[in-house]
Amino acid sequence: MKDKNLPPDNNSTSLEELTEQANQIIESLENEKDLNNSIESYQKLLKLNNIIEKKFHKNFKSISEETNKKVKDIIKKK
């Protein structure tokens, strides 16, 4: 899923909030008796999963870059 296809309201949503939304969908899916009613919820869950994964990777990349910069600064000081 490309970033431009993501719902705009999720761009400012934190990972914790997205995870909570996913957990709520999972809980409703677990309680659903009729699988035909759960298709839309499952698709929404898949989209949320992709959004969470992209945000996680973006945050991981940012942390890695910051750490590398700090390590280089420490090495330069020696």
Secondary structure, DSSP 8 states (H G I E B T S, - for coil): --GGGS-GGGSSS-HHHHHHHHHHHHHHHHH-S-GGGGHHHHHHHHHHHHHHHHHHHHHHHHHHHHHHHHHHHHHHH-
